[in-house]
Amino acid sequence: MHTKTLVFLLLICSNLISIAQTTVGAVFDDGMVLQQQKDIYLWGTDNVGTKINVVSSWGKTAKTTTSKNGKWKLQLATPVAGGPHSITIKGSSSIIINDVLIGEVWICSGQSNMQLPLKGGLDGNFIEGGLDAIVNSKNDRIRFFTVQKNASLKPLDNIKGKWEKADPSTSGSFGAVGYFFAQQLEKVLEVPIGIIVTAWGASSAEAWTDSSTLNDLGLELPEKMAKMKQQTPSVLYNAMIHPLIGYGMKGILWYQGESNRHNAEQYEQIINAMVTSWRKKWNNRDFPFYYAQIAPFNYGKRNSAFLREAQLNTSHSLKNSEMVVTLDVGDCTQIHPSKKTEVGKRLSYIALAKDYGISGYDFKSPSLKNYFVEDQEITLTFSDRVHLNKNVDASENFEIAGADMIFYPANTVMTSPYHSDQKIRVFSKKVPHPKAVRYGFKNCVLPTLFGRNGLPVSSFRTDNLNSNE
């Protein structure tokens, strides 16, 4: 290249850099909610070597200087819940972010059952109580940021979306599960609630996991997008999680799993690795991860109970994680069940108890505690008192098998129903020497077992556990 031409191009580039303006990440905008009493991160771009000064209306300040690539990032201490506040950012130019509330922030991620809005889906899916929720939604203290769907083979620095206040004119587009969660928290805590929804229908867990983590798991990484972008490993992490890393929040809500039924045996490992990597990137190694178990649906030949089992196992193996059981709010003819109020509220019961100190109630579904193989029956015990729904024949859900592992419908008898040593005996004339029991272990389930708190017991099986003969 000719020397004069090179000099000319360098001058042009220099001028372009010098007229650059101060920017902030898209999630930092008017109407945003910031996590209270936390050193939250703010970030953006400007000219190289530019001093960035941040002043908040609550009296806290911070400053930094842009790096060699023109990026800047700093921490700002937030006060107790309240507002509205403003934040002024001064660099090559000035930015004022107005109407900032301080409160509790949660990120909602996953696939279509997290993405599905209050107004219902394009495929005709509706939300039970959605119309009433929209009409009565006006509440300045509930605010949503919905991340625009995007996929990338490389990590991105920014997203598209905007903060919106709960109002009949806006709430219809809010993710229903996140909305009912936020509504309950705002009502109980009486503080602003910010919800960031970053979800994509039919997405796989691998798509939300960074490439390094997948490499460590020995999973193959793509060189190009798959036909279904949202099932390409790492691409949703790159485009819809990576740009949010560092945003101050309390925890993650997750509703996903349908797209991983084909590799249910790997799901627990993938989710545990995904969450662990997110926690490291947020520099918060134990933030809450609460999630909904996929609901019953007629998936055909592939039994989704194995995926539900993997999700149940995750609640035991992953630190500070809890699962909402959804056996009673599914629809075997509808992959997007309409009962989202129950899912959102059940997630809120967990958060209110574990993260906000609200006591006096049990937020968990009872789970299988132990089982004993006896002469001609198997006895089950549970973590808490349970009852059998008399409106559903127990033999529809309870199955028993011998050494041949052929399962038959089983009879059940509850012993000591009003005492702490309550047990359920499971037996069948067709299985004189039983070895294993399964409960609700099929695609379509009308649950039989519930806790005294009204929450359903998850499907389970004993043939993957150590016997107590």
C-alpha positions as CSV (number, residue, x, y, z in Angstrom):
1,M,0.0,0.0,0.0
2,H,1.3,3.5,-0.9
3,T,2.6,5.4,2.1
4,K,0.3,8.5,1.5
5,T,-2.7,6.2,1.2
6,L,-1.8,4.5,4.5
7,V,-1.4,7.8,6.3
8,F,-4.7,9.0,4.9
9,L,-6.5,5.9,6.2
10,L,-4.9,6.2,9.6
11,L,-6.1,9.8,9.8
12,I,-9.6,8.7,8.9
13,C,-9.6,6.0,11.6
14,S,-8.2,8.5,14.1
15,N,-10.9,11.0,13.4
16,L,-13.6,8.3,13.7
17,I,-12.2,7.2,17.1
18,S,-12.0,10.8,18.3
19,I,-15.6,11.6,17.6
20,A,-16.9,8.4,19.3
21,Q,-19.4,9.1,22.1
22,T,-19.9,7.6,25.5
23,T,-22.2,4.5,25.4
24,V,-23.6,2.1,27.9
25,G,-24.9,-1.5,27.5
26,A,-28.5,-1.6,26.3
27,V,-29.7,-3.0,29.5
28,F,-28.8,0.2,31.3
29,D,-31.6,2.5,30.2
30,D,-34.4,4.7,31.5
31,G,-36.8,2.7,33.7
32,M,-34.3,0.0,34.7
33,V,-34.3,-1.8,38.1
34,L,-31.0,-2.3,39.9
35,Q,-30.3,-4.8,42.6
36,Q,-30.5,-3.2,46.0
37,Q,-27.5,-2.9,48.5
38,K,-25.0,-4.3,46.1
39,D,-21.9,-3.1,44.2
40,I,-23.5,-3.4,40.7
41,Y,-21.5,-3.2,37.5
42,L,-22.1,-0.6,34.8
43,W,-20.2,-0.8,31.4
44,G,-20.0,0.7,28.0
45,T,-17.6,2.1,25.4
46,D,-15.8,5.4,24.6
47,N,-12.6,6.7,23.1
48,V,-9.5,4.9,24.3
49,G,-8.1,6.4,27.5
50,T,-11.2,8.5,28.3
51,K,-12.0,9.1,31.9
52,I,-15.5,8.0,32.8
53,N,-17.2,9.5,35.8
54,V,-20.5,8.2,37.2
55,V,-22.7,10.1,39.7
56,S,-25.9,8.7,41.2
57,S,-28.7,10.7,42.7
58,W,-28.4,8.6,45.9
59,G,-24.9,10.1,46.4
60,K,-22.6,7.3,45.3
61,T,-20.0,7.9,42.6
62,A,-17.5,5.8,40.7
63,K,-14.9,6.4,38.0
64,T,-12.6,4.5,35.6
65,T,-10.7,5.0,32.3
66,T,-11.5,3.2,29.1
67,S,-9.1,0.4,28.1
68,K,-7.1,0.0,24.8
69,N,-10.2,-1.5,23.1
70,G,-12.4,1.5,24.1
71,K,-14.4,-0.5,26.7
72,W,-15.0,0.6,30.3
73,K,-16.5,-1.1,33.3
74,L,-17.0,0.0,36.9
75,Q,-18.8,-0.7,40.1
76,L,-21.4,1.5,41.8
77,A,-22.9,0.9,45.2
78,T,-26.7,0.8,45.4
79,P,-28.9,1.8,48.4
80,V,-31.9,0.1,49.9
81,A,-34.9,-0.4,47.7
82,G,-36.6,2.8,46.5
83,G,-36.5,5.4,43.8
84,P,-37.0,6.8,41.3
85,H,-33.3,7.8,41.0
86,S,-31.0,9.0,38.2
87,I,-27.5,8.1,37.1
88,T,-25.2,10.5,35.2
89,I,-22.3,9.1,33.2
90,K,-19.7,11.6,31.8
91,G,-17.0,10.7,29.3
92,S,-16.6,12.1,25.8
93,S,-20.2,12.9,26.1
94,S,-22.8,12.7,28.9
95,I,-25.6,10.2,29.5
96,I,-28.4,10.6,32.0
97,I,-30.4,7.4,32.9
98,N,-33.7,8.5,34.5
99,D,-36.5,6.8,36.4
100,V,-34.1,4.2,38.0
101,L,-35.6,2.0,40.7
102,I,-33.7,0.0,43.2
103,G,-35.1,-3.3,44.3
104,E,-34.8,-7.0,43.4
105,V,-33.7,-8.3,40.0
106,W,-34.2,-11.8,38.6
107,I,-33.2,-13.2,35.3
108,C,-35.7,-15.7,33.6
109,S,-34.3,-18.0,30.9
110,G,-35.0,-21.2,29.1
111,Q,-37.4,-22.0,26.3
112,S,-41.0,-21.5,25.2
113,N,-42.7,-22.1,28.5
114,M,-40.6,-19.3,30.0
115,Q,-41.0,-17.1,26.9
116,L,-44.8,-17.5,26.5
117,P,-46.3,-14.0,27.2
118,L,-49.4,-13.2,29.2
119,K,-51.4,-12.5,26.1
120,G,-50.8,-16.0,24.9
121,G,-48.8,-17.5,22.0
122,L,-48.9,-17.1,18.3
123,D,-49.9,-20.8,18.0
124,G,-53.1,-20.2,20.0
125,N,-51.7,-21.1,23.4
126,F,-53.4,-19.1,26.1
127,I,-52.5,-18.3,29.7
128,E,-55.2,-19.1,32.3
129,G,-56.1,-15.8,34.0
130,G,-53.9,-14.0,31.5
131,L,-56.5,-11.5,30.4
132,D,-57.4,-10.6,34.0
133,A,-53.7,-10.3,34.9
134,I,-53.1,-7.9,32.0
135,V,-56.1,-5.7,32.8
136,N,-55.1,-5.4,36.5
137,S,-51.3,-5.1,35.8
138,K,-50.7,-1.4,36.3
139,N,-47.8,-1.3,38.8
140,D,-44.9,1.1,38.4
141,R,-42.8,-1.2,40.7
142,I,-42.9,-4.2,38.3
143,R,-40.6,-3.8,35.3
144,F,-39.5,-6.1,32.5
145,F,-36.7,-6.2,30.1
146,T,-37.2,-8.7,27.3
147,V,-34.1,-9.6,25.4
148,Q,-34.6,-9.8,21.7
149,K,-34.0,-13.3,20.3
150,N,-30.5,-13.6,18.7
151,A,-27.9,-16.3,18.1
152,S,-24.2,-16.0,17.5
153,L,-21.2,-18.3,17.0
154,K,-19.1,-15.9,18.9
155,P,-19.7,-14.0,22.2
156,L,-21.4,-10.6,21.7
157,D,-21.1,-7.5,23.9
158,N,-24.7,-6.2,23.6
159,I,-28.3,-7.1,23.3
160,K,-31.5,-5.4,22.1
161,G,-34.5,-4.7,24.3
162,K,-36.0,-2.1,26.6
163,W,-37.3,-1.7,30.1
164,E,-41.1,-1.5,30.3
165,K,-43.4,-0.8,33.3
166,A,-46.3,-3.2,34.1
167,D,-49.4,-1.7,32.5
168,P,-52.2,-3.1,30.5
169,S,-50.6,-1.5,27.4
170,T,-47.3,-3.4,27.9
171,S,-47.8,-6.4,30.2
172,G,-49.3,-8.6,27.5
173,S,-45.8,-9.1,26.1
174,F,-44.3,-10.0,29.5
175,G,-43.3,-13.6,30.0
176,A,-46.2,-15.1,32.1
177,V,-44.1,-17.2,34.5
178,G,-41.8,-14.2,35.3
179,Y,-44.8,-11.9,35.7
180,F,-46.6,-14.0,38.2
181,F,-43.3,-14.5,40.1
182,A,-42.7,-10.7,40.1
183,Q,-46.3,-9.9,41.1
184,Q,-46.1,-12.2,44.2
185,L,-42.7,-10.8,45.2
186,E,-43.7,-7.2,44.9
187,K,-46.9,-7.8,46.9
188,V,-45.1,-9.6,49.7
189,L,-41.8,-7.6,49.8
190,E,-43.2,-4.2,48.8
191,V,-40.1,-3.3,46.8
192,P,-39.6,-2.8,43.1
193,I,-39.1,-6.0,41.1
194,G,-37.1,-6.1,37.8
195,I,-37.3,-9.1,35.5
196,I,-35.0,-9.8,32.6
197,V,-36.4,-12.4,30.3
198,T,-33.9,-14.0,27.9
199,A,-35.6,-17.1,26.5
200,W,-36.1,-18.8,23.1
201,G,-38.7,-21.5,22.3
202,A,-37.4,-25.0,21.5
203,S,-33.9,-24.1,22.7
204,S,-31.6,-26.8,24.1
205,A,-29.6,-26.5,27.3
206,E,-26.4,-26.8,25.3
207,A,-27.3,-23.6,23.4
208,W,-27.3,-21.6,26.7
209,T,-23.9,-23.0,27.7
210,D,-20.5,-21.4,26.8
211,S,-18.1,-23.3,24.5
212,S,-15.4,-23.8,27.1
213,T,-17.8,-25.5,29.4
214,L,-19.1,-27.8,26.6
215,N,-15.5,-28.6,25.7
216,D,-14.8,-29.7,29.2
217,L,-17.9,-32.0,29.0
218,G,-16.5,-33.5,25.8
219,L,-19.4,-32.2,23.7
220,E,-18.9,-31.3,20.0
221,L,-19.0,-27.6,19.1
222,P,-20.4,-26.4,15.8
223,E,-18.7,-24.4,13.0
224,K,-22.0,-23.2,11.7
225,M,-25.5,-22.7,12.8
226,A,-27.8,-25.7,12.9
227,K,-31.2,-25.6,11.0
228,M,-32.8,-24.7,14.4
229,K,-30.5,-21.9,15.5
230,Q,-31.7,-22.1,19.1
231,Q,-30.4,-25.7,19.4
232,T,-26.9,-24.9,18.2
233,P,-24.5,-25.3,21.1
234,S,-23.3,-22.0,22.8
235,V,-25.1,-19.6,20.4
236,L,-27.7,-18.4,22.8
237,Y,-25.2,-18.1,25.6
238,N,-23.1,-15.9,23.2
239,A,-25.9,-13.7,22.1
240,M,-28.4,-13.6,25.0
241,I,-26.4,-14.4,28.2
242,H,-22.9,-13.1,27.7
243,P,-24.0,-9.5,27.1
244,L,-25.8,-9.7,30.5
245,I,-22.9,-11.1,32.6
246,G,-22.2,-8.9,35.5
247,Y,-25.6,-7.2,35.7
248,G,-26.6,-7.1,39.3
249,M,-29.3,-9.6,40.1
250,K,-30.5,-11.9,42.9
251,G,-30.8,-15.1,41.0
252,I,-31.9,-17.1,37.9
253,L,-35.3,-18.7,37.1
254,W,-35.2,-21.5,34.5
255,Y,-37.9,-23.3,32.5
256,Q,-36.4,-25.6,29.9
257,G,-36.0,-29.3,29.1
258,E,-38.3,-30.5,26.3
259,S,-35.5,-30.1,23.7
260,N,-33.2,-32.3,25.8
261,R,-35.4,-35.4,26.0
262,H,-33.2,-37.2,23.5
263,N,-30.2,-36.9,25.9
264,A,-31.9,-37.0,29.3
265,E,-29.0,-39.1,30.7
266,Q,-26.7,-36.1,30.1
267,Y,-29.0,-33.3,31.2
268,E,-28.1,-33.2,34.9
269,Q,-24.4,-32.9,34.0
270,I,-25.0,-30.2,31.4
271,I,-27.3,-28.1,33.6
272,N,-25.0,-28.4,36.6
273,A,-22.0,-27.3,34.4
274,M,-24.0,-24.5,32.8
275,V,-25.1,-23.0,36.1
276,T,-21.6,-23.4,37.6
277,S,-20.1,-21.6,34.7
278,W,-22.7,-18.8,34.9
279,R,-21.9,-18.4,38.6
280,K,-18.2,-18.1,38.0
281,K,-18.7,-15.5,35.3
282,W,-21.0,-13.5,37.6
283,N,-18.4,-13.9,40.3
284,N,-21.2,-15.3,42.5
285,R,-20.6,-18.9,43.1
286,D,-23.9,-19.7,44.8
287,F,-26.6,-17.4,43.4
288,P,-30.1,-19.1,43.5
289,F,-31.1,-21.3,40.5
290,Y,-34.8,-22.1,40.7
291,Y,-36.5,-24.0,37.9
292,A,-39.7,-25.6,36.7
293,Q,-39.8,-29.3,35.9
294,I,-41.3,-29.9,32.4
295,A,-45.0,-30.7,32.6
296,P,-46.7,-33.9,31.4
297,F,-47.3,-34.0,27.6
298,N,-47.9,-36.7,25.0
299,Y,-44.4,-36.8,23.5
300,G,-45.0,-40.1,21.8
301,K,-42.5,-43.0,22.1
302,R,-39.8,-41.1,24.0
303,N,-40.6,-41.1,27.7
304,S,-40.1,-37.6,29.1
305,A,-40.1,-39.0,32.7
306,F,-36.4,-39.7,32.3
307,L,-35.9,-36.0,31.7
308,R,-38.1,-35.1,34.7
309,E,-35.9,-37.5,36.7
310,A,-32.8,-35.7,35.6
311,Q,-34.3,-32.4,36.7
312,L,-35.3,-33.9,40.1
313,N,-31.7,-35.2,40.5
314,T,-30.3,-31.7,39.7
315,S,-32.2,-30.3,42.7
316,H,-30.1,-32.6,44.9
317,S,-26.8,-32.3,43.2
318,L,-26.6,-28.6,42.4
319,K,-25.9,-26.2,45.2
320,N,-28.6,-23.7,46.0
321,S,-31.1,-25.0,43.4
322,E,-34.7,-25.9,43.8
323,M,-37.3,-27.4,41.5
324,V,-41.0,-26.7,41.1
325,V,-43.0,-29.9,40.4
326,T,-45.6,-29.3,37.6
327,L,-47.3,-32.8,37.3
328,D,-50.7,-31.2,38.3
329,V,-50.6,-28.2,36.0
330,G,-49.7,-29.9,32.7
331,D,-51.9,-30.8,29.7
332,C,-51.1,-34.0,27.8
333,T,-52.5,-32.4,24.6
334,Q,-50.7,-29.1,25.0
335,I,-46.9,-28.7,25.2
336,H,-47.5,-25.1,26.5
337,P,-49.8,-25.7,29.5
338,S,-52.0,-22.7,30.3
339,K,-51.5,-22.8,34.1
340,K,-48.6,-20.4,34.4
341,T,-49.9,-18.7,37.5
342,E,-49.1,-21.7,39.6
343,V,-45.6,-22.1,38.2
344,G,-44.7,-18.5,38.8
345,K,-46.1,-18.5,42.3
346,R,-44.4,-21.7,43.3
347,L,-41.1,-20.3,42.2
348,S,-41.9,-17.2,44.3
349,Y,-42.6,-19.4,47.4
350,I,-39.1,-20.8,47.1
351,A,-37.5,-17.4,46.7
352,L,-39.5,-15.8,49.5
353,A,-38.5,-18.6,51.9
354,K,-34.9,-19.1,51.0
355,D,-33.8,-15.6,49.9
356,Y,-36.1,-13.2,51.8
357,G,-36.6,-14.8,55.1
358,I,-40.4,-15.4,54.9
359,S,-41.1,-18.3,57.2
360,G,-44.0,-20.4,58.4
361,Y,-44.7,-22.5,55.4
362,D,-43.3,-25.4,53.5
363,F,-42.4,-24.5,49.9
364,K,-41.2,-28.0,48.8
365,S,-43.0,-30.9,47.2
366,P,-42.5,-34.1,49.3
367,S,-40.0,-36.5,47.8
368,L,-39.3,-40.2,48.1
369,K,-37.2,-40.7,51.2
370,N,-36.7,-44.5,51.2
371,Y,-38.1,-47.8,50.1
372,F,-38.1,-51.3,51.5
373,V,-38.5,-54.5,49.5
374,E,-40.5,-56.9,51.6
375,D,-42.1,-60.3,50.9
376,Q,-44.7,-59.5,48.3
377,E,-44.7,-55.7,48.4
378,I,-42.6,-52.6,48.4
379,T,-43.0,-50.0,51.2
380,L,-42.3,-46.3,50.4
381,T,-41.6,-43.5,52.9
382,F,-41.5,-39.8,52.1
383,S,-39.7,-36.6,53.3
384,D,-43.0,-35.2,54.5
385,R,-46.7,-36.3,54.9
386,V,-48.4,-37.1,51.7
387,H,-52.0,-38.0,50.7
388,L,-53.5,-39.9,47.8
389,N,-55.9,-38.1,45.5
390,K,-59.0,-40.2,45.6
391,N,-60.2,-38.8,42.3
392,V,-57.4,-40.6,40.4
393,D,-57.0,-44.3,40.5
394,A,-53.6,-45.0,42.1
395,S,-53.0,-47.9,39.7
396,E,-52.9,-45.4,36.9
397,N,-49.6,-44.0,38.3
398,F,-48.1,-46.7,40.6
399,E,-46.4,-49.6,38.8
400,I,-44.4,-52.6,40.2
401,A,-42.0,-55.0,38.6
402,G,-40.0,-58.1,39.5
403,A,-36.5,-59.1,38.4
404,D,-37.6,-59.2,34.8
405,M,-38.3,-55.4,35.1
406,I,-41.7,-55.7,33.4
407,F,-44.0,-53.2,35.1
408,Y,-47.6,-53.8,36.0
409,P,-50.3,-51.5,37.5
410,A,-50.0,-51.7,41.2
411,N,-52.4,-51.5,44.2
412,T,-51.6,-49.1,47.1
413,V,-52.4,-48.9,50.7
414,M,-51.5,-46.1,53.0
415,T,-50.6,-47.1,56.5
416,S,-50.6,-44.8,59.5
417,P,-52.1,-42.0,57.4
418,Y,-52.3,-39.6,60.4
419,H,-48.9,-40.4,62.0
420,S,-45.3,-39.4,61.3
421,D,-44.4,-43.0,60.4
422,Q,-46.8,-42.9,57.4
423,K,-46.0,-45.4,54.7
424,I,-47.4,-46.5,51.3
425,R,-47.5,-50.2,50.5
426,V,-47.3,-51.1,46.8
427,F,-48.2,-54.5,45.5
428,S,-49.7,-56.6,42.7
429,K,-50.8,-60.2,42.4
430,K,-48.9,-60.3,39.0
431,V,-45.6,-59.6,40.8
432,P,-45.2,-62.0,43.7
433,H,-41.5,-61.1,44.2
434,P,-41.2,-57.3,43.5
435,K,-38.0,-55.5,42.9
436,A,-38.9,-52.0,41.8
437,V,-41.7,-49.4,41.9
438,R,-42.3,-46.5,39.6
439,Y,-44.7,-43.6,40.2
440,G,-46.0,-41.3,37.4
441,F,-43.1,-42.5,35.2
442,K,-44.6,-41.8,31.8
443,N,-45.3,-39.0,29.5
444,C,-48.9,-38.2,30.5
445,V,-49.7,-38.1,34.2
446,L,-52.7,-37.1,36.3
447,P,-51.0,-37.1,39.7
448,T,-52.1,-39.2,42.7
449,L,-49.6,-38.1,45.4
450,F,-49.7,-34.6,47.0
451,G,-48.1,-33.1,50.0
452,R,-50.2,-31.5,52.8
453,N,-49.1,-28.2,51.4
454,G,-51.0,-29.1,48.2
455,L,-47.9,-29.5,46.1
456,P,-47.6,-32.6,43.9
457,V,-44.9,-35.3,44.4
458,S,-42.6,-35.6,41.4
459,S,-42.6,-38.8,39.3
460,F,-39.9,-41.2,40.5
461,R,-38.6,-44.8,40.2
462,T,-36.7,-47.0,42.6
463,D,-34.9,-49.1,39.9
464,N,-32.1,-46.6,39.7
465,L,-31.6,-46.6,43.4
466,N,-29.9,-48.9,45.9
467,S,-32.4,-51.5,47.2
468,N,-33.2,-51.8,50.9
469,E,-34.2,-55.4,51.0
